[in-house]
Each structure stands twice: as structure tokens, then as C-alpha cells.
Amino acid sequence: MKPRILLLFRTIVLTGLWFLTGASTHAEELAAPILLGTWLTDGQSEITIDVCDQGYCGQITKIELPQDVIDKYGPERIEALQGDFRDVNNEDARLRDRPLLGLTILVLDHQVSPDHIEGAIYNPKDGKTYDGFADIVDGNRIMVGGCVAWRTICNGELWIRAPVVVADQVAENNG
């Protein structure tokens, strides 16, 4: 009887391991490599999406402040910061001094369909993290957004792929 229990236990463990490794979502298994690259947000900031341990992660790689923020604080005060913008709206007071530039705001880890991936998105404007998603519109456009209330109320914006600047073009423009 003991060998039978041992065999049953081994079968359960191996099945569980197979399920865990088979059911996990790794970036190389996701069918959305089109997400990789740099994207322009509505406000012309840049988010760069790359493969990460969780799937796909998007980091802020360029910050363009909206006019309402410039008007609120004044251009002199904004210029004095010299681009060193902090996460001042974060709900967690301990994180309010971290720099926004380089901050991971998007983690996509669950592919629902070939053109829809879900995960989490952080909004530095209100300091909150939402259930996030990215819908691939085409090779140069993705709809990225966040949801509340069990994904029943969602809001998103269209991101456009940032143009690739080739070193020769930069030299021509500067030369």
C-alpha cells in the first residue's frame, strides 16, 4: 500500500510542476513582440517597453510635462528642477521622492488574446496603480489603459511608436 501512495504522491507533484511551468506566462511565450520599443503617450512623454521577468515592462524614458502642470507651477519652477521630476503624487508617502525618469509604470504579464495583454499600470498623475492592459491596434499603435471595479470601468489612451532616430540622421541635422 505504501508504494501506491508514494506513486500517487509523485504523480500529483509532477502534475503540479508540469501545470505550474506550463501555465506560467513568460515573455518569450507571449505573441506580442510588437510591444517592444519606445512609445509616445498622449502627452508626448516616452515609455519604453521591453521584456522583463514578469512579461513586458514599460519604463518612463522621457518626460514631457502637460501645459496645465507648467501653468500650475510656473515655467521658472519647472526649469529649476532640470528634469528631476519626482513621484510626488504616489499614495505611499515613502515613494514620493523616487525619480519618475526610469520608473516602471507598466507590467503586462497575462496574454488574453494575440492582441490583448493584461497586467498593471501605474499612473504618476494620481499616484495609483490600476489593472492595466495593452491592445495592439497595429504595428505602430497600441491602446494602453487601466481599469477599476473588477475591470468594468476602463480608460485608455493611444500610444504611437516613437520614430527611430538613426545616428547618421542626427549627424546630418547637427552638421
Secondary structure, DSSP 8 states (H G I E B T S, - for coil): -HHHHHHHHHHHHHHHHHHHHHH---GGGSS-GGG-EEEE-TTS-EEEEEEETTEEEEEEEE----HHHHHHH-HHHHHHTTT--B-TT-SSGGGTTSBSTT-EEEEEEEEEETTEEEEEEEETTTTEEEEEEEEEEETTEEEEEEEETTTTEEEEEEEEE-----HHHHHHHH-
